[in-house]
Structure formats: structure tokens, C-alpha cells
Amino acid sequence: MKRDSKLSGILHVLLHMAEAKAPVTSEAMAKAMQTNPVVVRRIMAGLREAGFVRSGKGHGGGWTIARELSAITMRDIYVAVGTPELFAMGNRTETPGCIVEQAVNAALDGAFRDAETLLLDRFAKVTLADLSADFHARMLASGKAIDLGTIHAA
């Protein structure tokens, strides 16, 4: 089963941007994330509309974070990217009139709602500053340099 890693990728890019001393181009982010710059620009445009990033054009232009990292939560980013499905599992709907299917779906619905609430509450408690602090601790422990161009080289 394929997992949707869009939220993870966006958080990843935002942390790289937070480390940059200057605006980061879509091309540089795309190279680091092994994707197309158009994909990066599309995602960043949505984050710009939500007020999390800003962009500059021309020489020296690129993307920067528009708020303090402590003011942006994982839930904020999740909402800004359109609240993608959190779970790959779902209810069977082939025979909606079946009483067994109704009972199973009712039980699953409650569990899915509870799990989603718990997950979104956790997302709301984790800021980009928290992620950045964890990243810095891991970088210090690894002895690697913080560099968007080389950090992904294992």
C-alpha cells in the first residue's frame, strides 16, 4: 500500500528553509527533495496563501518562512495543504443495506474518528520550532554540516 508522504515532504522543506541564510529557490528545494520545481512551487503557493511563506522574484529571490517557527504547527501545515486523508483504511460500502456491514462500519467509524482526533491534537502540539530543535540535536550527534545541497547524501 502506497503512503501519502506529502505532509512529511512539506515539513522537510520548511525545515531546510528555516536553516537557509537567504531565500531558497524552488529549483534548490526540488533538487534536495528529488522532485520537480513545479511541484515545489505549487505546494509553496498554497503555503504562501496561508501566510506561512513568502516569495521574492528576480536575482536573490526565492522562498522564505514568513512566521516564527514556534507559531506554526504541524496541524497548521496539514490544514494549509488541504487536509489530506490521514488513514488508508476505510469502510466497505458494497452492500449498504447489509446489517452486518452497518454494524462493522459503525464500529470502524468511531475508531477512525477517535484516532483522527488524537492525531490532529498531537499535530497541533508540535511546532516547526520543536522539529527544528530535534533536527539540530540529531545533526550535532551525527557530526554532519547543515547544508541543503549536501545533507541528503547518505
QUIJORA-V131735 format. One record per backbone hydrogen bond with DSSP energy under -0.5 kcal/mol. NH is the residue of the N-H (numbers start at 1). CO is the residue of the C=O. Records with the same first field share a line. If there is no record, write none. Layout:
# QUIJORA-V131735
NH->CO ; CO
This chain:
# QUIJORA-V131735
5->3
9->5
10->6
11->7
12->8
13->9
14->10
15->11
16->12
17->13
18->14
19->15 ; 16
20->16 ; 17
24->63
29->25
30->26
31->27
32->28
33->29
34->30 ; 31
35->30
39->36
40->36
41->37
42->38
43->39
44->40
45->41
46->42
47->43
48->44
49->45
50->46
51->48
52->47
53->47
54->64
56->62
61->58
62->56
63->24
64->54
66->52
67->52
71->68
72->69
74->123 ; 126
75->123
77->73
78->74
79->75
80->76
81->77
82->79
83->78
96->93
98->95
102->98
103->99
104->100
105->101
106->102
107->103
108->104
109->105
110->106
111->107
112->108
113->109
114->110
115->111
116->112
117->113
118->114
119->115
120->116
121->117
122->118
123->119
124->120
125->121 ; 122
126->122 ; 123
127->125
128->69 ; 72
129->69
131->127
132->128
133->129
134->130
135->131
136->132
137->133
138->134
139->135
140->136
141->137
142->138
143->139
144->139
147->145
150->147
151->147
153->150
154->152
